[in-house]
């Protein structure tokens, strides 16, 4: 199913909107586009000093690799906002999605 999506910082999202999982119609699988955009957005945050790494990254200096490791550890502080064709919006935490990459 085709849908539009946006990556949003988790602190910018109403916590109640993250709880509405009963009425979702999209699959709990992260698309390649979402994966790529999450990694890119997190890499940008880390490079600009907007946030500190959420994992032990003492030996790692590559922000892209830190972002990738955070994503696979499900600690990346971003959520996915999916807009489905009928106009409804679904919010997904990274920890709720299966990563197939």
C-alpha positions, 0 to 999 in steps of 0.5 A: 500500500502506498503511503506518504511518510515524514520523520519527526523527533519523538519529543515533538509528538503527542504521546497519546497519538503513539498509543492508537495502534488498533486502527492502523492499516499499514504494515509494521514493516519499515520500508527501505525509504523510511530506513534511509530517511531515518538514518540520514536524519539521525546522522544529520542530528549527530553531525550538527550536535543537535543530540548525543548518541543514545548508544555507547559510541566511544570508539565510533567517530562515524556519525552514520554508523552511530545512527545505524547502530541506534536504529538497529538497537531501537533507541533512535529518538525519531518516529515515523508519521505515515499518511495513508491514501484516505488522509488518516495519519499513523504514528510508528515508533522504530521499536514497533517496526520490523527492520528488513535491511 
